[in-house]
Amino acid sequence: MMLKDTALSVRENAYAPYSKFKVGAAIRSASGQVYAGCNVENVAYPEGTCAEAGAIAAMVAAGEKDLTEVYVVASSPQPVPPCGGCRQKLAEFGKRDVKVTLASVDGAELVTTIGDLLPGAFDASHMEDV
């Protein structure tokens, strides 16, 4: 299954009544399974939850904990980078060299890696003395 197609499709399910900014994400796990997520806003937290976090939550709920590829798409003039919280979540479940494609619905794409998105990420090695 193509991550791009999944991300574009799930983006249409986003609940964004306040910002009107819909984002879709698809991740591939180590097993090859594809998980999808979209942003969800609410009146108390209008910036809502992020699409990447939703896809990761679906992967974890299915019993998996390793992602191997990410695709994120939004309607914007240029590809939109993940927020800081999603960068940390991506780093928690994927290795530094995992491919991350950021895209706009118009077809512009920027290919990067988790390590490039979050250099110096906090990880379990920082807590070895605890």
N, C-alpha and C positions, 0 to 999 in steps of 0.2 A: 504494500500500500504506500502510495506517495504521501510524504509528510505535507507537502505543499497543498495537495487536494484536501487532506484532512483539516489542516489549519484554516484554509479558506472556507470550508463547509461549516466548521464549528463556530467560526467568527460570526456567522449569521445568527447564532443562538445567544450571543452576548446580551446581557441585560445592562444597558447603558442609558437609562432614561435622563440622566443629568448631564453627562458629558457628551453623549451621542458618539463617543469614540469607541468603536468596537474593535477588539483584538482577539485573534485566534492563535492557539499554539498547538503544536503536535510534537510529541517526543517518541523516539524509538527506544525501547528498553533493550537490555542485553539479550533477552530471549527473542527479540525481533518484533515483539508486540508493539503496536502503536497506541498511544494514549493521547486524548485531546482535552483541551481546556479553553475556556473563554472568560473574559472579564465579567465580573458581577458587581454592580454598584448597589447601594441602598441609601436611604435618606440620611441616616446617621453617619455613614462613611461613604460620601459620594465618589471618592476616588476608587473605592471598591477593592476587590481582590483581583489579582493579575491572572492573565491567561496561563502563563508559565506555571504559576503555583497550582492552578487547577489541574493541569495536565500531570504535574508531579504528584499531586494528591491522588489522582485516579490510579497512577502507577503503583504508588505505595499501598493503596487500598486493595489492589489486586495481588499484593504480596511480593512486588518487585522493588528493588532499591538501586538499580544501576541503569543510568540512561546513556545512550550511545550517539544520539543525534537529536537536534532541536531545530524546529522551524517556527518562526513567529511572524504573523502578518497583521497589518493594520492599514486603515485608509489614511495615508499621510503622504506628503510630497516626497518623503524619503524614508527609508527603513527606520523603524523606531527601536532604539535599544531597550533592553529590559531595565526596570528600576533596580535600585540597590538591593532590595530584599529578594527579588527574583534572581539576581546575579548570585547572591549567597546560596539560595536554594539550589540553583543549577550546580554550583561548586560542591555542594553537599552530596549530590547524587551522580555527578559526572566527573570524569577525569579532566585535567587541564586541556588536553588536546581534542576534546569532543567538539565536533563541528556544530556551529550555531549559525543558521541562516536567518537573517532579519530581512523582512520584505514589506513592500507596499502592495496594495491590491492592484496597482497599475503595472506591476511586474518588476520594479526596481528591487535588486537584491544586494545584500552585503553579507559576505561569508566571513565568519570570524571563529574564534574558539572560546570556550569557557575561560581559559587562562588569560586570553587577551581582554575579555570583558571584565575580569576581576583579578588583576595581578596581585599577588601577595594575599590571597584569600585566607581567611581564618579557617583552620581545620583542626581535626583531632590531635594532630602532632603538637599543637600549641598547649595542650592540656596533659602532656605526658607525665608531668610531675605531680598532678593532682590525684 
